[in-house]
Amino acid sequence: PRDAAPPDPPSTARARRVWTPRAPLEPVASAYVHLPFCRRRCYYCDFAVSVVGDAHETSDAVTRGMETYVETLSREIANTPSAPSSRGRRRHHPPLRTIFFGGGTPSLLPPALLRRVLDALRARFGIDADAEISMEMDPGTFDAAKLRSYAELGVNRVSLGVQSFDDAVLRAAGRAHTAADARVAIETVRREARLRAWSLDLISGLPGLSLETWEDSLREAVDAGVDHVSVYDLQVEEGTPFGRWYDRDGGGDRDAAAAATAARPPLPRESAVIDMFRAASSILRDAGYEHYEISSYARPNARCEHNQTYWNADRGWYGFGLSATSRTRRGARDARPRKTREYEAFVDAMISIDAAASNDDDDDDDDDDDDD
C-alpha cells in the first residue's frame, strides 16, 4: 500500500532484532568483545579486522582510530538491553561471570583503552568478583609491563596465538611474529602470577607443515607448562589469500606462477591432517590434558568457562563490537556489521530504539499513575 511505512535501513533492522523478545535462556552472564586491530592480516584470516601496521604505537592516526572505536563500543555496551524474561520483559541481569576479548589482536589495545571498555561493562552489567576475563594476545605485541597492566585491570586468562613454533610455517601463513617471539611471550606470561590460567593456540594443516614439525610444536607447548591448548584445523576461506592460492580440498595451488616457482609450500594432504589430529589427541592426552569440545585440551580445572557457554544450549552471551554475535534469545543469534561505518550506524540505531523504548516506558508509567 502507498501509505505503508518504508522498510528500516539495514542498520536499524539489525538493531531492532536485538530488542525483539523471544523465549528466554538462562540469565545471560557472559560477554564477547571484539577488538579488531591487527598488525597485518594473516593469509587464512576472514575475520573483521583493522590492519594498523607495525608502527601502531607511534601513529597518531592509529591511536585516534582505536579511541573512536572504543567510544563506539562503549556506547553500544551502555545501550544494550538486558536479555528478555519469560514474559518478554527485560529482566534484572546478573553480573558478568565471563568476558572474552577476541579479535583481531586485543593485545594491541593500550591498557588505558581496555580500562574504558571494562568500565563500560561494569557500569552496564556489573562484573562478578570472581569473573573469568580472557584476552587473546599475539607474540610480539606486549611485554611484561603491558601484561601487568592488563592483569591489574582484571584480565586473568590469556590465550596466546602462537599457531606454530616453526618459522617457515609462520611465514607461509603470513603471521607477524617469529618462533623466538612466541618463546619470549610464553616466558612473559608464565611469570605473571595474577593469571588464573593461560592457553596456547596451534593450527594444523598449514602450508608446509609436516607431521614431524606438528608434533614438535605440540611437545614444545606441553614442555612450556601451558594450562590449555586449542588445536584448530586450517579452514581455507573464500576472499582470503589462501582462498585465492589454494584449492579448498588442498589439491593444489591455483596461483600458477607461485606454484611454478615453489614460492608457496603446498597444503598438507587430507590424510596428513587427519594424522595431525590424532597426534594432538595422543600427545596431549598422554601429557594429562583432557579433550573437551572439539578443539580444546585442558589440564584439570583449566577449561575455558567462557567457551563452554557457546556449547550450552541453555546459555547465552552478549556480543559487542565489529562482527560480534550475541545470543540473548533462544533460537536467534544477532550479528553486528563487519564494516566500521555500518557498525557505527548500527550503534546509532540501537541508541535511537533505546530512547524510543524509554519514552514508551515513561508513557506506561504515566498511564499507571492516572489509573491510581
Secondary structure, DSSP 8 states (H G I E B T S, - for coil): -TTS-----HHHHHHHHHT---S--S---EEEEEE-EESS--TT--S--EE--TTGGG-HHHHHHHHHHHHHHHHHHHT----B-TTSSB-----EEEEEEEES-GGGS-HHHHHHHHHHHHHHT-EEEEEEEEEEE-TTS--HHHHHHHHHHT--EEEEEEE-S-HHHHHHTT-SS-HHHHHHHHHHHHH-TT-SEEEEEEEES-TT--HHHHHHHHHHHHHTT-SEEEEEE----TTSHHHHHB-TTS--BS-HHHHHHT-S-----HHHHHHHHHHHHHHHHHTT-EEETTTEEE-TT---HHHHHHT-TT--BEEESTT-EEEEETTEEEE--SSHHHHHHHHHHHHHHHHHHHHHHHHHHHHHHHH-
